[in-house]
Amino acid sequence: MALLAFATGIVVVVLGVAVRAAGQLPPGYRTDPYGGSGTVGMKRYIVLDRIEFNTSGLYAEITGLYHIWIGVEGGTTDRNCYTLLTNDVGGKYIVQLEFLHGNYDNLGSTSVRFNLMLGVNHWDIVNLDTDDDDYGYRAYTAVFVAWASWAPVCLINIGQGTPFVSTVELRPLENLPYPVMANQSLSLFERRSMRWSADNDIVRYPDDQYDRYWYAWDLKEDDQASNISTQSPISASQFAVPPRVLETAFVPAVGNSNELILRSKRAEILPRDHLVILHFAVFQNNKSRQFAASVDDGTQSSPISPGYLSGSSITIWSSDSAGFSVKLTATAMSDLSPILNAYEVYGLIIHDNPTTSPQDFDAIMAIKHEYGIKKNWMGDPCFPNNFASDGWCRMQQMSLMIKL
């Protein structure tokens, strides 16, 4: 386990095997305390950028970090990019950025707001406020298909505070059936484990080999649900949901045995087009449990019959941005009430910008790292247009570079 204090402008770039203890990296890895300026060569490392620890006493545990190669590119006042090495072009990846305000700029500011881009496309708006319950902490997660050997993640200054990032993590998702394609990426809105907790504890690595964060549900009386659990081993679903997540579930509260209704408690606006993934496992083998699912008061799914001590999942698309809700209704064939073990909600990242030819982009990155070029070559060299390198590109649906 690595203990790391969040610092002013700290950037932690996590790489391919677990970090085992504070200050102890596996052989071949290094810590670069000044990685934020210029270009860093193709080495495996963790970056701590311009460390100036604050006195807030806020710490975070970062466990099971994986290794990547990354270029921390010299930025401008408008854009800073972190270029992640995605060895498997066409493969699925999950990237997570964490932000903790912590008076990072030593200006005593309480909020900061800036845009986040995945490649050439708008991902989300980072909005941090130290007056909220999380002390200005936010995490942003996306699932995407690698379109080149490198994937830039960029922070865009919009004049509401200096952009920064606390951690950047990239992991391959192998064959997990998240419905992402070269022209369709997903941005996490919410991921919940149906276990009761008053302190919002998290299941993550090592329980989840991909270090996805499964937040507990703070069960209230008006939720009309009860919590059940098992200590029997449960096999993972096709989405590799950890057994620790699947071993707890919500069922309807007494007096409402045929329906289970849950509504998201997140205050943020739900993306209009979003994907809901519901995860199930049942613990009782002596009676049947069959039900249908609907999301955001939409059309019911076909009947669902989860396997005994075996994880299963269904996916449902919705276009209702009023607020996420799920309703599970027992069928006439069911002896038991509906059950829900976990869920995920993702919004679409709209791919509305063309990209530079992957071959040209990879060639630029190879030149930059081979020769240690510190020139401001950031992110995609040709798009978006307002950040394109002057005179380099011939603009069309997929830009080709014509000169350096």
Secondary structure, 3 states (H helix, E strand, C coil): CEEEECECCCCEECCCCCCCECCECCCCCEEECCCCCCCCCCCCEEECCCCCECCCCCEEEECCCCCCCEEECCCCCCEEEEEEECCCCCCEEEEEEEEECCCCCCCCCCEEEEEEEECCEEEEEEEEECCCCCCCEEEEEEEEECCCCEEEEEEEEEEECCCCCCEEEEEEEECCCCCCECCEEEEEEEEEEEEECCCCCEECCCCCCCCCCEEEECCCHHHCEEEEECCCCCECCCCCCCHHHHCEEEEECCCCCCEEEEECCCCCCCCCCEEEEEEECECCCCCCCCEEEEECCCCCCCCECCCECECEEEEEEECCCCCCEEEEEECCCCCCCCCECEEEEEEEECCCCCCECHHHHHHHHHHHHHHCCCCCCCCCCCCCHHHCCCCCEECCCCEEECCC
